Amino acid sequence: MADFDAIVVGSGCAGPVAAYELAKAGRSVLVVERGTFCGAKNVSGGRLYTHALRAVFPDFKQSAPLERRITRERVSMLAPDAATTLDVTDELLGTDRYESYSVLRARFDPWLAGQAEAAGAEFINGIAVEALLKRDGRVTGVRAGEDEITADVVLLCDGVNSLLVPQAVGAEPLKPSQVAVGIKEVIELPEQVISDRSLCAEGEGMAWLFVGDATQGRAGGGFVYTNTDSISIGLVATVSDLFESRAPIYQLLEDFKRHPSVAPIIAGGKVVEHSGHLVAEAGYDAMPPLVGDGVLLAGESALMCLSAGYTVRGMDFAIAAGQQAGRSAAAALAAGDTSAAGLAGYRKALEESFVLQDLKTVRRFPHFMETTPRLYNEYPKVARDAMRALFLVDGTPLRPVRKAMLPTLRRVGYLNLAKDLSKGVRAL
């Protein structure tokens, strides 16, 4: 007889939700988290679309440690000396259906784990799971240090650089072009100062994404999210591109913070947190099998992350996948069949939900971003020069915008511009 009905490895967003569903179904479940507390090792830019959370915890707003409701969207193309920014406000952003909040994972993750504990799940922190136990090719538990703990089903929710996923489903190690390094700082500022600088009302906030000089012309981008009394700022850069960069990512972050469009919003702030994390970049086509005999994968372990340039998502995928993983595992346990066939309902549930449908929709976009370097070095300058033609006035006769833009467009090449535009449209 197994020690537990289910073992969940990892306590980010997917793991506690899966444990909550299992415990709610009356199953014995153990969550093993490597960090000294839930949230200690979890890093995100900091934005949570709450539709998935509401599906699990309808009354989450009564207790969840949310920061600011995001009501302002900004996307900037950065040249070294300028920024061209799309700034969007919309009343729909403030409605329950479309809402999102900034969150700090060191506060949010312990709350999420607490919901699972209240339902009956057990947690062990500060222990790394080093290997899976297997019998005749079937996952039967985990090995952590000198301890072996058995279960009828194991749920892997342990992050993008999981050492257990290859053992579980035979997935190939990720290539440097398929992952990125994310680096982030949390900068403390007075609440009213943040509201004023982001042009937001009390309790409301801004999500701001950057492409171009944020990563000094290499694949990746920057982000700024406003919290209640702090700002999350950081970069994501593809590992393969960093190999060729003369500047390490921490230097790129310092340069990004000094950019004239970024520096004013964090001026006078105090860095209170610094963290780094690997980020899944390759999208749907790099995902490993989600189900094996005695095992399920959810969240970043399954590379459930979406970066489409104008939006970044991961937490809502993880929460929804955790919910379906927990429910599918509970159903398989009730049926007495936790083989891959018995757990296959998990994959079907995700295919019918937004999780795999959204990932499929933008499955070409990671390749487009990786193979279109002009997005990062040429087009931010094109945008800058177009804005200069519109807005710079010095008393000399105006030139038609199309004539002022000709030298810039010729430098990029009309054929290159057309090809990149066509490729980008197809990718989305």
C-alpha positions in Angstrom: 0.0 0.0 0.0 1.3 3.5 -1.0 2.2 6.1 1.6 -0.1 8.6 -0.1 -2.7 8.6 -2.8 -0.9 11.4 -4.5 2.4 13.3 -4.2 2.7 16.8 -5.7 6.3 18.1 -6.4 6.5 21.9 -6.3 4.4 24.6 -4.7 4.1 27.4 -7.3 0.7 28.0 -8.8 -0.1 24.6 -10.3 1.0 22.4 -7.3 -1.2 23.8 -4.5 -4.3 24.0 -6.8 -3.8 20.3 -7.8 -3.3 19.4 -4.1 -6.5 21.4 -3.2 -8.6 19.5 -5.7 -7.2 16.1 -4.6 -7.7 16.9 -0.9 -11.2 18.2 -1.6 -12.0 14.9 -3.2 -11.0 13.1 0.0 -7.6 11.9 -1.2 -4.4 11.9 0.9 -1.9 14.2 -0.8 1.6 15.4 0.1 3.2 18.5 -1.4 7.0 18.5 -1.4 8.5 22.0 -2.0 12.3 22.7 -2.4 12.1 26.2 -1.0 12.2 26.9 2.7 8.6 28.3 2.3 6.1 28.3 -0.5 7.1 31.2 -2.8 10.7 31.3 -1.7 12.0 30.2 -5.1 9.2 31.2 -7.3 9.7 34.2 -9.7 7.4 35.8 -12.2 7.1 39.2 -13.8 4.2 39.7 -11.5 0.8 39.6 -13.4 -2.0 37.2 -12.7 -5.1 37.0 -14.9 -7.7 36.1 -12.4 -10.2 34.1 -14.5 -8.5 30.8 -13.7 -8.2 31.6 -10.0 -11.9 32.5 -9.8 -12.8 29.1 -11.3 -11.1 27.4 -8.3 -11.7 30.0 -5.5 -14.8 32.1 -6.4 -14.3 34.3 -3.3 -10.5 34.7 -3.7 -10.7 38.5 -3.3 -11.7 38.3 0.3 -8.3 37.0 1.3 -5.8 36.7 -1.5 -2.8 39.0 -1.2 -3.3 40.9 -4.5 -1.4 44.1 -5.3 -3.0 46.4 -7.9 -5.7 45.8 -10.5 -4.1 46.4 -13.9 -6.1 49.0 -15.8 -3.3 50.4 -18.0 -1.4 48.6 -20.7 1.8 49.9 -22.3 4.0 48.4 -24.9 7.2 50.2 -25.9 9.7 49.8 -28.7 13.0 51.1 -27.2 15.7 52.7 -29.3 18.9 53.6 -27.3 17.7 57.2 -27.1 13.9 57.1 -27.5 10.8 55.0 -26.8 7.7 54.7 -29.0 4.9 53.6 -26.7 1.4 52.3 -27.2 -0.6 53.3 -24.1 -4.0 51.7 -23.6 -6.7 52.3 -21.1 -10.1 50.6 -21.4 -13.0 50.3 -19.0 -13.2 46.6 -19.7 -9.8 46.1 -18.1 -11.5 46.9 -14.8 -14.3 44.4 -15.1 -14.3 41.0 -13.4 -14.3 39.1 -16.7 -11.1 40.6 -18.0 -9.4 41.6 -14.8 -5.8 41.0 -13.9 -3.7 41.9 -10.8 -0.1 42.4 -10.1 1.1 39.9 -7.4 4.3 39.3 -5.5 4.9 35.5 -5.4 6.5 35.5 -1.9 3.1 36.7 -0.6 0.7 35.1 -3.1 2.1 31.5 -3.1 1.9 31.0 0.7 -1.8 32.0 0.5 -2.4 29.5 -2.3 -0.6 26.8 -0.3 -2.8 27.7 2.7 -5.9 27.0 0.7 -4.7 23.5 0.0 -3.6 22.9 3.6 -7.0 24.0 4.8 -8.6 21.4 2.5 -6.4 18.7 4.0 -3.2 18.5 2.0 0.1 18.0 3.8 3.2 20.1 3.0 6.9 19.5 3.4 9.2 22.4 2.7 13.0 22.7 2.3 13.4 19.3 0.7 14.5 18.7 -2.9 13.1 15.7 -4.7 16.1 14.1 -6.4 14.6 11.2 -8.3 11.4 9.4 -9.1 10.7 5.9 -7.9 9.7 3.6 -10.7 8.6 0.0 -11.1 8.3 -1.6 -14.5 8.4 1.8 -16.2 5.7 3.2 -13.9 6.2 6.1 -11.5 5.4 5.0 -8.0 6.8 7.8 -5.8 9.7 10.1 -5.1 13.2 10.0 -3.5 14.1 13.0 -1.4 17.5 12.6 0.3 17.4 9.3 2.1 13.7 9.1 2.2 11.5 7.2 -0.3 7.8 8.1 -0.4 5.4 6.2 -2.5 2.1 7.2 -4.1 -0.4 5.9 -6.6 0.1 9.0 -8.7 2.7 11.8 -8.8 2.1 15.3 -10.1 5.1 17.2 -11.3 4.8 21.0 -10.9 8.4 21.7 -10.2 9.3 24.3 -12.8 10.9 24.7 -16.2 14.3 23.2 -15.4 12.8 20.1 -13.8 15.2 17.2 -13.4 12.2 14.9 -12.9 10.4 15.4 -16.2 12.9 13.4 -18.3 12.7 10.6 -15.8 8.9 10.7 -15.9 8.1 10.9 -19.6 11.5 10.7 -21.4 11.5 14.3 -22.5 14.6 15.6 -24.1 16.6 18.3 -22.2 15.7 21.8 -23.4 18.0 23.6 -25.8 19.4 27.1 -25.0 17.2 28.6 -27.7 14.1 27.2 -26.0 14.6 28.8 -22.6 15.3 32.3 -21.4 16.8 33.8 -18.2 14.5 36.1 -16.3 16.0 38.6 -13.9 13.9 40.8 -11.7 14.1 43.5 -9.0 11.3 44.8 -6.7 11.8 48.5 -6.0 10.1 50.0 -3.0 8.3 53.4 -3.5 5.5 55.2 -1.7 2.0 54.1 -2.9 0.9 57.5 -4.0 4.2 58.1 -5.9 3.6 54.9 -7.9 0.0 55.9 -8.7 1.1 59.4 -9.8 3.9 58.2 -12.0 1.9 55.5 -13.7 -1.1 57.8 -14.1 -3.4 55.3 -12.3 -6.1 55.8 -9.7 -5.7 54.5 -6.2 -5.6 50.7 -6.2 -5.1 50.5 -9.9 -1.9 49.8 -11.8 0.0 49.4 -15.0 1.6 46.6 -17.0 4.4 47.8 -19.3 6.4 45.6 -21.7 9.4 46.6 -23.7 11.2 45.3 -26.8 14.4 46.5 -28.4 17.1 48.3 -26.4 15.9 46.7 -23.2 18.0 43.7 -24.2 20.3 45.8 -26.4 19.0 44.4 -29.7 18.9 40.7 -28.7 15.9 38.4 -28.4 13.9 39.1 -25.3 12.3 42.1 -23.6 11.7 44.1 -20.4 8.8 44.5 -18.1 7.5 46.9 -15.4 4.5 46.0 -13.1 3.2 48.4 -10.4 2.5 46.8 -7.0 0.8 48.5 -4.1 4.0 50.1 -2.7 6.7 48.7 -5.0 7.5 48.3 -8.7 8.6 45.0 -10.3 11.1 45.5 -13.0 13.1 43.0 -15.0 14.3 41.5 -18.2 13.9 38.2 -20.0 16.6 37.2 -22.5 17.0 33.9 -24.5 19.9 31.8 -23.2 21.3 31.2 -26.6 21.4 34.9 -27.3 23.1 35.6 -24.0 26.0 33.3 -25.0 26.9 35.9 -27.7 26.3 39.0 -25.6 29.2 41.0 -24.4 27.2 42.2 -21.4 25.8 39.8 -18.7 22.1 40.0 -18.0 22.6 41.8 -14.7 24.4 44.6 -16.6 21.6 44.7 -19.2 19.2 45.2 -16.3 21.2 48.1 -14.9 21.4 49.7 -18.4 17.6 49.2 -18.8 16.9 50.9 -15.5 18.9 53.9 -16.7 17.1 54.3 -20.0 15.4 57.7 -20.2 11.9 56.2 -20.5 12.4 53.9 -17.5 14.5 55.8 -15.0 11.8 58.4 -14.0 9.3 55.7 -12.8 11.8 54.1 -10.4 13.7 57.2 -9.4 14.4 57.4 -5.6 13.2 53.8 -5.0 15.0 51.2 -2.9 15.7 47.7 -4.2 14.2 45.2 -1.7 14.3 42.0 -3.7 16.5 40.6 -6.5 15.8 37.3 -8.2 16.4 35.2 -11.3 14.6 32.3 -13.0 14.6 30.2 -16.1 11.6 30.9 -18.3 10.0 28.6 -20.9 10.2 30.3 -24.3 9.6 27.6 -27.0 5.8 27.3 -26.6 3.4 24.5 -27.5 5.7 22.6 -29.9 8.4 22.1 -27.2 5.9 20.7 -24.6 6.7 17.3 -23.2 4.0 14.5 -22.9 1.6 15.6 -20.2 0.8 12.1 -19.0 2.7 8.9 -18.2 2.0 5.8 -16.2 1.5 7.1 -12.7 2.4 10.7 -13.4 1.0 14.1 -14.6 2.8 17.3 -15.6 1.3 20.8 -15.0 2.5 24.4 -15.1 6.1 25.3 -16.1 7.1 21.6 -15.8 5.0 21.2 -18.9 6.3 24.5 -20.4 2.9 26.2 -20.1 4.0 29.7 -20.8 3.0 32.2 -23.4 5.0 35.3 -24.5 3.5 37.1 -27.5 5.3 40.4 -27.2 2.2 42.3 -26.1 1.3 40.0 -23.3 3.0 37.4 -21.0 1.0 34.6 -19.4 1.9 31.7 -17.2 0.2 31.8 -13.9 -3.3 31.5 -15.2 -2.2 28.5 -17.3 -0.6 26.9 -14.2 -3.7 27.4 -12.0 -6.1 26.0 -14.7 -3.8 23.1 -15.4 -3.3 22.4 -11.7 -7.1 22.3 -11.3 -7.5 19.8 -14.1 -4.6 17.7 -13.0 -6.0 17.4 -9.5 -9.4 16.5 -10.7 -8.1 14.0 -13.3 -5.9 12.4 -10.7 -8.8 12.1 -8.3 -11.0 10.5 -10.9 -8.3 8.0 -11.9 -7.7 7.1 -8.2 -11.5 6.6 -7.8 -11.5 4.3 -10.9 -8.4 2.4 -9.6 -6.5 3.2 -12.8 -3.6 5.7 -12.7 -1.9 4.4 -15.8 -1.4 6.8 -18.7 -4.7 5.6 -20.2 -6.4 6.1 -16.9 -5.1 9.7 -16.6 -5.7 10.6 -20.3 -8.7 12.7 -19.3 -6.3 15.4 -18.1 -5.0 16.0 -21.6 -8.5 16.0 -23.0 -9.7 18.5 -20.4 -6.8 20.9 -21.3 -7.5 20.6 -25.0 -11.1 21.7 -24.3 -9.9 24.6 -22.2 -8.1 27.8 -23.0 -4.8 26.4 -21.9 -3.8 24.3 -24.9 -6.1 26.2 -27.3 -4.3 29.5 -26.5 -0.8 27.8 -26.6 -1.7 26.3 -30.0 -2.9 29.7 -31.3 0.5 31.3 -30.9 2.6 28.2 -31.4 4.5 29.9 -34.2 5.2 33.1 -32.4 8.3 32.0 -30.4 10.0 31.0 -33.7 9.0 34.3 -35.2 10.6 36.2 -32.3 13.7 34.1 -32.4 14.3 34.4 -36.1 13.4 38.1 -36.6 16.3 40.1 -35.1 15.1 43.3 -36.7 12.3 43.4 -34.1 15.0 44.2 -31.5 17.5 46.3 -33.4 16.0 47.9 -36.5 12.3 48.4 -35.9 12.6 50.4 -32.7 14.7 52.8 -34.7 12.2 52.9 -37.5 9.4 53.8 -35.0 11.7 56.4 -33.4 12.4 58.1 -36.8 8.7 58.0 -37.7 7.8 59.8 -34.5 10.6 62.3 -35.0 9.1 63.1 -38.5 5.8 63.8 -36.8 6.7 65.7 -33.7 10.1 67.4 -34.0 9.8 71.1 -34.9 12.8 73.4 -35.4 11.6 76.2 -37.7 12.8 74.6 -40.9 10.2 73.7 -43.6 8.3 70.5 -42.9 9.0 67.5 -45.1 6.2 65.1 -45.9 6.4 62.2 -43.5 6.7 59.6 -46.3 9.8 61.5 -47.6 11.3 61.8 -44.1 10.9 58.1 -43.6 12.4 57.0 -46.8 16.1 56.8 -45.6 15.0 54.7 -42.6 12.8 52.3 -44.6 15.5 51.9 -47.3 18.0 50.9 -44.6 15.7 48.2 -43.4 14.7 47.2 -46.9 11.1 47.1 -48.2 11.3 43.4 -48.9 12.5 42.7 -45.4 9.7 44.8 -44.0 7.1 43.0 -46.1 8.5 39.6 -45.2 8.6 40.3 -41.5 5.1 41.7 -41.5 3.7 38.7 -43.3 5.6 36.3 -41.0 4.4 38.1 -37.9 0.7 38.1 -39.0 0.9 34.3 -39.7 2.5 33.7 -36.3 -0.4 35.3 -34.5 
